[in-house]
Amino acid sequence: MTLEPQPLAPALEAAEEAGWTTLRLDLDGVRGKAGLMRRCGEALRLPEWVGGNWDALADALRDLSWLPGAAGRLVAVTSWQGYAGARAGEWETFVEVLEEAVDFWRGSGDGEPGFAVVLAGPEAGVRDGGPRLKRRRG
C-alpha cells in the first residue's frame, strides 16, 4: 500500500458516514522527530506509554484499544509537506509505520474495525514536486 496525497473533505465525509472515528494530525510547524511524536500523541490520543520512538508508535497503531470503539478509524494527516521536506528520512520512516498499521488492520480479518490514513494533498495544481513515498522492505 502506498499513501498518496488526497483531497481531505471527501475522505472525512465518507468515514464519518460509515461510523468511523476521524482524527486529524496537523503537522504544521513540525520539523523534527520529537515534535512529530508530540503531535502524534496529542492528535491521535496516544496512551502515555508511547514514547518518542518508532517502535512504540507502531505498536500503538496495531493496538488501538485506547481509542473509543467505532466501525473504523481514519487518520487525516495535514500540513505534512514542511516536515517531509525538512526531514526526508524521518518522513519515510513515519510513512512506513503508517502503511504497516494500515496493512495490519486490513489483514486482520477478524472483524476488527478498519484503520486508514489519508495524506491531505496540497491545493489543486500544486501537487507536483511533492516527496515520493517508498515502501520499506522486510
PyMOL CGO cylinders between C-alpha atoms (Angstrom):
from pymol import cmd
from pymol.cgo import CYLINDER

trace = [
    CYLINDER, 0.00, 0.00, 0.00, 1.23, 3.48, -0.78, 0.3, 1, 1, 1, 1, 1, 1,
    CYLINDER, 1.23, 3.48, -0.78, -0.15, 6.67, 0.68, 0.3, 1, 1, 1, 1, 1, 1,
    CYLINDER, -0.15, 6.67, 0.68, -0.82, 9.26, -1.96, 0.3, 1, 1, 1, 1, 1, 1,
    CYLINDER, -0.82, 9.26, -1.96, -1.92, 12.85, -1.27, 0.3, 1, 1, 1, 1, 1, 1,
    CYLINDER, -1.92, 12.85, -1.27, -5.71, 13.13, -1.47, 0.3, 1, 1, 1, 1, 1, 1,
    CYLINDER, -5.71, 13.13, -1.47, -8.37, 15.82, -1.01, 0.3, 1, 1, 1, 1, 1, 1,
    CYLINDER, -8.37, 15.82, -1.01, -9.38, 15.74, 2.65, 0.3, 1, 1, 1, 1, 1, 1,
    CYLINDER, -9.38, 15.74, 2.65, -13.09, 16.60, 2.75, 0.3, 1, 1, 1, 1, 1, 1,
    CYLINDER, -13.09, 16.60, 2.75, -14.40, 13.58, 0.76, 0.3, 1, 1, 1, 1, 1, 1,
    CYLINDER, -14.40, 13.58, 0.76, -12.40, 11.13, 2.85, 0.3, 1, 1, 1, 1, 1, 1,
    CYLINDER, -12.40, 11.13, 2.85, -13.62, 12.63, 6.13, 0.3, 1, 1, 1, 1, 1, 1,
    CYLINDER, -13.62, 12.63, 6.13, -17.23, 12.68, 4.95, 0.3, 1, 1, 1, 1, 1, 1,
    CYLINDER, -17.23, 12.68, 4.95, -17.15, 9.07, 3.79, 0.3, 1, 1, 1, 1, 1, 1,
    CYLINDER, -17.15, 9.07, 3.79, -15.51, 7.88, 7.02, 0.3, 1, 1, 1, 1, 1, 1,
    CYLINDER, -15.51, 7.88, 7.02, -17.97, 9.73, 9.24, 0.3, 1, 1, 1, 1, 1, 1,
    CYLINDER, -17.97, 9.73, 9.24, -20.96, 8.46, 7.23, 0.3, 1, 1, 1, 1, 1, 1,
    CYLINDER, -20.96, 8.46, 7.23, -19.64, 4.91, 7.74, 0.3, 1, 1, 1, 1, 1, 1,
    CYLINDER, -19.64, 4.91, 7.74, -19.42, 5.43, 11.51, 0.3, 1, 1, 1, 1, 1, 1,
    CYLINDER, -19.42, 5.43, 11.51, -15.65, 5.77, 11.67, 0.3, 1, 1, 1, 1, 1, 1,
    CYLINDER, -15.65, 5.77, 11.67, -13.77, 7.92, 14.16, 0.3, 1, 1, 1, 1, 1, 1,
    CYLINDER, -13.77, 7.92, 14.16, -11.78, 10.59, 12.33, 0.3, 1, 1, 1, 1, 1, 1,
    CYLINDER, -11.78, 10.59, 12.33, -8.56, 12.01, 13.76, 0.3, 1, 1, 1, 1, 1, 1,
    CYLINDER, -8.56, 12.01, 13.76, -6.68, 14.95, 12.26, 0.3, 1, 1, 1, 1, 1, 1,
    CYLINDER, -6.68, 14.95, 12.26, -2.91, 15.01, 12.59, 0.3, 1, 1, 1, 1, 1, 1,
    CYLINDER, -2.91, 15.01, 12.59, -1.78, 18.53, 11.65, 0.3, 1, 1, 1, 1, 1, 1,
    CYLINDER, -1.78, 18.53, 11.65, 1.99, 18.66, 11.13, 0.3, 1, 1, 1, 1, 1, 1,
    CYLINDER, 1.99, 18.66, 11.13, 2.18, 22.41, 10.54, 0.3, 1, 1, 1, 1, 1, 1,
    CYLINDER, 2.18, 22.41, 10.54, 5.41, 23.68, 12.06, 0.3, 1, 1, 1, 1, 1, 1,
    CYLINDER, 5.41, 23.68, 12.06, 6.78, 20.22, 12.91, 0.3, 1, 1, 1, 1, 1, 1,
    CYLINDER, 6.78, 20.22, 12.91, 10.40, 19.99, 11.84, 0.3, 1, 1, 1, 1, 1, 1,
    CYLINDER, 10.40, 19.99, 11.84, 11.81, 17.07, 13.82, 0.3, 1, 1, 1, 1, 1, 1,
    CYLINDER, 11.81, 17.07, 13.82, 11.03, 13.65, 15.23, 0.3, 1, 1, 1, 1, 1, 1,
    CYLINDER, 11.03, 13.65, 15.23, 10.41, 14.87, 18.79, 0.3, 1, 1, 1, 1, 1, 1,
    CYLINDER, 10.41, 14.87, 18.79, 7.85, 17.38, 17.55, 0.3, 1, 1, 1, 1, 1, 1,
    CYLINDER, 7.85, 17.38, 17.55, 6.23, 14.74, 15.36, 0.3, 1, 1, 1, 1, 1, 1,
    CYLINDER, 6.23, 14.74, 15.36, 5.92, 12.32, 18.26, 0.3, 1, 1, 1, 1, 1, 1,
    CYLINDER, 5.92, 12.32, 18.26, 4.40, 15.03, 20.49, 0.3, 1, 1, 1, 1, 1, 1,
    CYLINDER, 4.40, 15.03, 20.49, 1.93, 15.98, 17.79, 0.3, 1, 1, 1, 1, 1, 1,
    CYLINDER, 1.93, 15.98, 17.79, 1.01, 12.33, 17.23, 0.3, 1, 1, 1, 1, 1, 1,
    CYLINDER, 1.01, 12.33, 17.23, 0.45, 11.85, 20.95, 0.3, 1, 1, 1, 1, 1, 1,
    CYLINDER, 0.45, 11.85, 20.95, -1.90, 14.81, 21.14, 0.3, 1, 1, 1, 1, 1, 1,
    CYLINDER, -1.90, 14.81, 21.14, -3.82, 14.34, 17.90, 0.3, 1, 1, 1, 1, 1, 1,
    CYLINDER, -3.82, 14.34, 17.90, -4.14, 10.56, 18.00, 0.3, 1, 1, 1, 1, 1, 1,
    CYLINDER, -4.14, 10.56, 18.00, -4.83, 10.48, 21.75, 0.3, 1, 1, 1, 1, 1, 1,
    CYLINDER, -4.83, 10.48, 21.75, -1.98, 8.00, 22.21, 0.3, 1, 1, 1, 1, 1, 1,
    CYLINDER, -1.98, 8.00, 22.21, -1.51, 6.34, 25.60, 0.3, 1, 1, 1, 1, 1, 1,
    CYLINDER, -1.51, 6.34, 25.60, 1.24, 7.72, 27.82, 0.3, 1, 1, 1, 1, 1, 1,
    CYLINDER, 1.24, 7.72, 27.82, 3.40, 4.61, 27.32, 0.3, 1, 1, 1, 1, 1, 1,
    CYLINDER, 3.40, 4.61, 27.32, 4.00, 5.61, 23.70, 0.3, 1, 1, 1, 1, 1, 1,
    CYLINDER, 4.00, 5.61, 23.70, 7.34, 7.36, 23.89, 0.3, 1, 1, 1, 1, 1, 1,
    CYLINDER, 7.34, 7.36, 23.89, 9.30, 9.14, 21.24, 0.3, 1, 1, 1, 1, 1, 1,
    CYLINDER, 9.30, 9.14, 21.24, 10.29, 6.13, 19.20, 0.3, 1, 1, 1, 1, 1, 1,
    CYLINDER, 10.29, 6.13, 19.20, 9.06, 4.47, 16.03, 0.3, 1, 1, 1, 1, 1, 1,
    CYLINDER, 9.06, 4.47, 16.03, 8.54, 1.02, 17.55, 0.3, 1, 1, 1, 1, 1, 1,
    CYLINDER, 8.54, 1.02, 17.55, 6.24, 2.32, 20.30, 0.3, 1, 1, 1, 1, 1, 1,
    CYLINDER, 6.24, 2.32, 20.30, 4.22, 4.28, 17.74, 0.3, 1, 1, 1, 1, 1, 1,
    CYLINDER, 4.22, 4.28, 17.74, 3.95, 1.20, 15.52, 0.3, 1, 1, 1, 1, 1, 1,
    CYLINDER, 3.95, 1.20, 15.52, 2.84, -0.92, 18.49, 0.3, 1, 1, 1, 1, 1, 1,
    CYLINDER, 2.84, -0.92, 18.49, 0.18, 1.62, 19.48, 0.3, 1, 1, 1, 1, 1, 1,
    CYLINDER, 0.18, 1.62, 19.48, -1.21, 1.75, 15.94, 0.3, 1, 1, 1, 1, 1, 1,
    CYLINDER, -1.21, 1.75, 15.94, -1.58, -2.03, 15.94, 0.3, 1, 1, 1, 1, 1, 1,
    CYLINDER, -1.58, -2.03, 15.94, -3.44, -1.98, 19.26, 0.3, 1, 1, 1, 1, 1, 1,
    CYLINDER, -3.44, -1.98, 19.26, -5.99, 0.90, 19.08, 0.3, 1, 1, 1, 1, 1, 1,
    CYLINDER, -5.99, 0.90, 19.08, -7.76, -0.33, 22.25, 0.3, 1, 1, 1, 1, 1, 1,
    CYLINDER, -7.76, -0.33, 22.25, -7.10, 3.12, 23.68, 0.3, 1, 1, 1, 1, 1, 1,
    CYLINDER, -7.10, 3.12, 23.68, -9.41, 4.73, 21.12, 0.3, 1, 1, 1, 1, 1, 1,
    CYLINDER, -9.41, 4.73, 21.12, -13.19, 4.76, 21.54, 0.3, 1, 1, 1, 1, 1, 1,
    CYLINDER, -13.19, 4.76, 21.54, -15.00, 1.96, 19.78, 0.3, 1, 1, 1, 1, 1, 1,
    CYLINDER, -15.00, 1.96, 19.78, -16.02, 2.70, 16.20, 0.3, 1, 1, 1, 1, 1, 1,
    CYLINDER, -16.02, 2.70, 16.20, -16.64, 0.98, 12.88, 0.3, 1, 1, 1, 1, 1, 1,
    CYLINDER, -16.64, 0.98, 12.88, -13.13, 2.10, 11.92, 0.3, 1, 1, 1, 1, 1, 1,
    CYLINDER, -13.13, 2.10, 11.92, -10.58, 4.88, 12.33, 0.3, 1, 1, 1, 1, 1, 1,
    CYLINDER, -10.58, 4.88, 12.33, -9.31, 7.39, 9.80, 0.3, 1, 1, 1, 1, 1, 1,
    CYLINDER, -9.31, 7.39, 9.80, -6.22, 9.49, 10.42, 0.3, 1, 1, 1, 1, 1, 1,
    CYLINDER, -6.22, 9.49, 10.42, -6.05, 12.58, 8.20, 0.3, 1, 1, 1, 1, 1, 1,
    CYLINDER, -6.05, 12.58, 8.20, -2.50, 13.96, 8.04, 0.3, 1, 1, 1, 1, 1, 1,
    CYLINDER, -2.50, 13.96, 8.04, -2.42, 17.65, 7.08, 0.3, 1, 1, 1, 1, 1, 1,
    CYLINDER, -2.42, 17.65, 7.08, 0.34, 20.20, 6.50, 0.3, 1, 1, 1, 1, 1, 1,
    CYLINDER, 0.34, 20.20, 6.50, 2.90, 17.41, 6.21, 0.3, 1, 1, 1, 1, 1, 1,
    CYLINDER, 2.90, 17.41, 6.21, 4.93, 18.86, 3.34, 0.3, 1, 1, 1, 1, 1, 1,
    CYLINDER, 4.93, 18.86, 3.34, 7.23, 21.01, 5.54, 0.3, 1, 1, 1, 1, 1, 1,
    CYLINDER, 7.23, 21.01, 5.54, 8.18, 18.08, 7.74, 0.3, 1, 1, 1, 1, 1, 1,
    CYLINDER, 8.18, 18.08, 7.74, 8.62, 15.78, 4.75, 0.3, 1, 1, 1, 1, 1, 1,
    CYLINDER, 8.62, 15.78, 4.75, 10.92, 18.32, 3.11, 0.3, 1, 1, 1, 1, 1, 1,
    CYLINDER, 10.92, 18.32, 3.11, 12.94, 19.10, 6.23, 0.3, 1, 1, 1, 1, 1, 1,
    CYLINDER, 12.94, 19.10, 6.23, 13.35, 15.50, 7.43, 0.3, 1, 1, 1, 1, 1, 1,
    CYLINDER, 13.35, 15.50, 7.43, 13.02, 13.21, 4.42, 0.3, 1, 1, 1, 1, 1, 1,
    CYLINDER, 13.02, 13.21, 4.42, 14.44, 10.14, 6.18, 0.3, 1, 1, 1, 1, 1, 1,
    CYLINDER, 14.44, 10.14, 6.18, 12.24, 10.55, 9.23, 0.3, 1, 1, 1, 1, 1, 1,
    CYLINDER, 12.24, 10.55, 9.23, 9.24, 11.20, 6.99, 0.3, 1, 1, 1, 1, 1, 1,
    CYLINDER, 9.24, 11.20, 6.99, 9.89, 7.99, 5.08, 0.3, 1, 1, 1, 1, 1, 1,
    CYLINDER, 9.89, 7.99, 5.08, 10.05, 6.04, 8.35, 0.3, 1, 1, 1, 1, 1, 1,
    CYLINDER, 10.05, 6.04, 8.35, 6.84, 7.68, 9.59, 0.3, 1, 1, 1, 1, 1, 1,
    CYLINDER, 6.84, 7.68, 9.59, 5.04, 6.76, 6.37, 0.3, 1, 1, 1, 1, 1, 1,
    CYLINDER, 5.04, 6.76, 6.37, 6.29, 3.18, 6.70, 0.3, 1, 1, 1, 1, 1, 1,
    CYLINDER, 6.29, 3.18, 6.70, 4.87, 2.99, 10.23, 0.3, 1, 1, 1, 1, 1, 1,
    CYLINDER, 4.87, 2.99, 10.23, 1.52, 4.27, 8.97, 0.3, 1, 1, 1, 1, 1, 1,
    CYLINDER, 1.52, 4.27, 8.97, 1.49, 1.90, 5.97, 0.3, 1, 1, 1, 1, 1, 1,
    CYLINDER, 1.49, 1.90, 5.97, 2.32, -1.07, 8.16, 0.3, 1, 1, 1, 1, 1, 1,
    CYLINDER, 2.32, -1.07, 8.16, -0.53, -0.19, 10.55, 0.3, 1, 1, 1, 1, 1, 1,
    CYLINDER, -0.53, -0.19, 10.55, -2.99, 0.07, 7.65, 0.3, 1, 1, 1, 1, 1, 1,
    CYLINDER, -2.99, 0.07, 7.65, -1.76, -3.25, 6.27, 0.3, 1, 1, 1, 1, 1, 1,
    CYLINDER, -1.76, -3.25, 6.27, -2.01, -4.86, 9.72, 0.3, 1, 1, 1, 1, 1, 1,
    CYLINDER, -2.01, -4.86, 9.72, -5.65, -3.87, 10.17, 0.3, 1, 1, 1, 1, 1, 1,
    CYLINDER, -5.65, -3.87, 10.17, -6.54, -4.77, 6.60, 0.3, 1, 1, 1, 1, 1, 1,
    CYLINDER, -6.54, -4.77, 6.60, -5.06, -8.23, 7.05, 0.3, 1, 1, 1, 1, 1, 1,
    CYLINDER, -5.06, -8.23, 7.05, -6.53, -8.90, 10.50, 0.3, 1, 1, 1, 1, 1, 1,
    CYLINDER, -6.53, -8.90, 10.50, -9.71, -10.41, 9.01, 0.3, 1, 1, 1, 1, 1, 1,
    CYLINDER, -9.71, -10.41, 9.01, -11.17, -10.93, 12.47, 0.3, 1, 1, 1, 1, 1, 1,
    CYLINDER, -11.17, -10.93, 12.47, -13.95, -8.39, 12.30, 0.3, 1, 1, 1, 1, 1, 1,
    CYLINDER, -13.95, -8.39, 12.30, -11.90, -5.70, 14.00, 0.3, 1, 1, 1, 1, 1, 1,
    CYLINDER, -11.90, -5.70, 14.00, -12.52, -2.07, 12.97, 0.3, 1, 1, 1, 1, 1, 1,
    CYLINDER, -12.52, -2.07, 12.97, -10.58, -0.81, 9.98, 0.3, 1, 1, 1, 1, 1, 1,
    CYLINDER, -10.58, -0.81, 9.98, -7.78, 1.71, 10.06, 0.3, 1, 1, 1, 1, 1, 1,
    CYLINDER, -7.78, 1.71, 10.06, -6.92, 4.12, 7.24, 0.3, 1, 1, 1, 1, 1, 1,
    CYLINDER, -6.92, 4.12, 7.24, -4.64, 7.10, 6.70, 0.3, 1, 1, 1, 1, 1, 1,
    CYLINDER, -4.64, 7.10, 6.70, -5.10, 9.95, 4.26, 0.3, 1, 1, 1, 1, 1, 1,
    CYLINDER, -5.10, 9.95, 4.26, -2.38, 12.44, 3.43, 0.3, 1, 1, 1, 1, 1, 1,
    CYLINDER, -2.38, 12.44, 3.43, -4.21, 15.66, 2.70, 0.3, 1, 1, 1, 1, 1, 1,
    CYLINDER, -4.21, 15.66, 2.70, -2.81, 16.84, -0.61, 0.3, 1, 1, 1, 1, 1, 1,
    CYLINDER, -2.81, 16.84, -0.61, -1.87, 20.42, -1.42, 0.3, 1, 1, 1, 1, 1, 1,
    CYLINDER, -1.87, 20.42, -1.42, -4.28, 22.60, -3.32, 0.3, 1, 1, 1, 1, 1, 1,
    CYLINDER, -4.28, 22.60, -3.32, -5.12, 21.52, -6.86, 0.3, 1, 1, 1, 1, 1, 1,
    CYLINDER, -5.12, 21.52, -6.86, -2.34, 22.25, -9.31, 0.3, 1, 1, 1, 1, 1, 1,
    CYLINDER, -2.34, 22.25, -9.31, 0.37, 22.28, -6.63, 0.3, 1, 1, 1, 1, 1, 1,
    CYLINDER, 0.37, 22.28, -6.63, 0.73, 18.52, -6.20, 0.3, 1, 1, 1, 1, 1, 1,
    CYLINDER, 0.73, 18.52, -6.20, 3.74, 18.09, -8.48, 0.3, 1, 1, 1, 1, 1, 1,
    CYLINDER, 3.74, 18.09, -8.48, 7.10, 18.14, -6.78, 0.3, 1, 1, 1, 1, 1, 1,
    CYLINDER, 7.10, 18.14, -6.78, 5.88, 16.51, -3.56, 0.3, 1, 1, 1, 1, 1, 1,
    CYLINDER, 5.88, 16.51, -3.56, 8.03, 13.82, -1.98, 0.3, 1, 1, 1, 1, 1, 1,
    CYLINDER, 8.03, 13.82, -1.98, 7.79, 10.35, -3.40, 0.3, 1, 1, 1, 1, 1, 1,
    CYLINDER, 7.79, 10.35, -3.40, 6.99, 7.79, -0.76, 0.3, 1, 1, 1, 1, 1, 1,
    CYLINDER, 6.99, 7.79, -0.76, 8.78, 4.47, -0.76, 0.3, 1, 1, 1, 1, 1, 1,
    CYLINDER, 8.78, 4.47, -0.76, 7.75, 1.27, 0.92, 0.3, 1, 1, 1, 1, 1, 1,
    CYLINDER, 7.75, 1.27, 0.92, 10.16, -0.30, 3.40, 0.3, 1, 1, 1, 1, 1, 1,
    CYLINDER, 10.16, -0.30, 3.40, 11.12, -3.82, 2.52, 0.3, 1, 1, 1, 1, 1, 1,
    CYLINDER, 11.12, -3.82, 2.52, 11.49, -6.54, 5.13, 0.3, 1, 1, 1, 1, 1, 1,
]
cmd.load_cgo(trace, "trace")
